[in-house]
Amino acid sequence: MAAEKSIITVVGKDQVGIIARVTSFLYENNVNIEDISQTIVQGYFNMMMVVDTSKATKEFLTLSEELESLGKKIGVLIKLQREDIFKSMQRI
């Protein structure tokens, strides 16, 4: 099965456990992290991940909705986008 690359962005006020909660969710849903970058700027957390969803245990839309819900629970904004859509948006 070919890789299905997607982009996850996480933005919000920095707090303990953001990375742990997001990566635990990905592990539990068999989503592989291929690359990750995170920074904190003046107390605001920003993380971007390239992930492979080809072996995920849930449909893409379900993953996206559950990540958004997780973000609300922990006080950050989480977005999951397919790589091709993300690239197209960056060109606009």
C-alpha positions as CSV (number, residue, x, y, z in Angstrom):
1,M,0.0,0.0,0.0
2,A,1.4,3.4,-1.0
3,A,1.9,6.1,1.6
4,E,-0.9,8.6,2.1
5,K,0.9,11.6,3.4
6,S,-1.0,14.3,5.3
7,I,-0.1,17.4,7.3
8,I,-1.1,18.0,10.9
9,T,-0.8,21.4,12.4
10,V,-1.2,22.2,16.1
11,V,-1.3,25.8,17.3
12,G,-2.2,27.2,20.7
13,K,-1.0,28.5,24.1
14,D,1.9,26.3,25.3
15,Q,1.1,23.9,28.1
16,V,2.4,20.5,29.3
17,G,1.3,17.4,27.4
18,I,0.4,18.7,24.0
19,I,2.9,16.6,22.1
20,A,2.1,13.5,24.3
21,R,-1.7,13.8,23.7
22,V,-1.4,14.3,19.9
23,T,1.2,11.6,19.4
24,S,-0.7,9.1,21.6
25,F,-3.8,9.7,19.5
26,L,-1.7,9.0,16.3
27,Y,-0.2,5.8,17.8
28,E,-3.6,4.5,18.9
29,N,-4.9,5.0,15.4
30,N,-1.9,3.5,13.6
31,V,-0.8,6.8,12.0
32,N,3.0,7.0,11.4
33,I,4.8,10.3,12.0
34,E,7.4,10.8,9.2
35,D,8.6,14.2,10.1
36,I,7.9,16.7,13.0
37,S,8.8,20.2,13.8
38,Q,7.7,22.2,16.8
39,T,8.5,25.7,18.2
40,I,7.3,27.9,21.0
41,V,7.2,31.6,20.3
42,Q,6.3,34.0,23.1
43,G,4.4,31.3,24.9
44,Y,2.5,30.0,21.8
45,F,3.1,26.4,20.7
46,N,3.3,25.5,17.0
47,M,3.8,22.0,15.7
48,M,3.7,20.6,12.2
49,M,3.9,17.0,11.3
50,V,4.0,15.0,8.1
51,V,2.2,11.7,8.7
52,D,1.3,8.6,6.8
53,T,-2.3,7.7,7.1
54,S,-2.3,4.7,4.8
55,K,-2.5,2.1,7.6
56,A,-4.8,4.2,9.9
57,T,-7.5,2.3,11.7
58,K,-10.1,5.0,10.9
59,E,-11.2,6.9,7.8
60,F,-9.5,10.2,7.1
61,L,-12.5,12.3,7.9
62,T,-13.0,10.5,11.2
63,L,-9.3,11.1,12.1
64,S,-9.7,14.8,11.2
65,E,-12.8,15.2,13.3
66,E,-11.4,13.4,16.3
67,L,-8.1,15.4,16.1
68,E,-10.2,18.7,16.1
69,S,-12.1,17.4,19.1
70,L,-8.9,16.5,20.9
71,G,-7.6,20.0,20.2
72,K,-10.7,21.5,21.8
73,K,-10.2,19.3,24.9
74,I,-6.6,20.4,25.3
75,G,-7.1,24.0,24.3
76,V,-5.3,24.1,20.9
77,L,-6.3,24.1,17.2
78,I,-5.5,20.9,15.4
79,K,-6.0,20.5,11.6
80,L,-5.4,17.4,9.5
81,Q,-5.0,18.0,5.7
82,R,-4.1,15.7,2.9
83,E,-0.6,16.6,1.5
84,D,-1.9,17.4,-2.0
85,I,-4.5,19.8,-0.7
86,F,-2.0,21.4,1.7
87,K,0.4,22.0,-1.2
88,S,-2.3,23.4,-3.4
89,M,-3.3,25.9,-0.6
90,Q,0.3,27.0,-0.3
91,R,0.4,28.0,-4.0
92,I,-2.7,30.2,-3.8
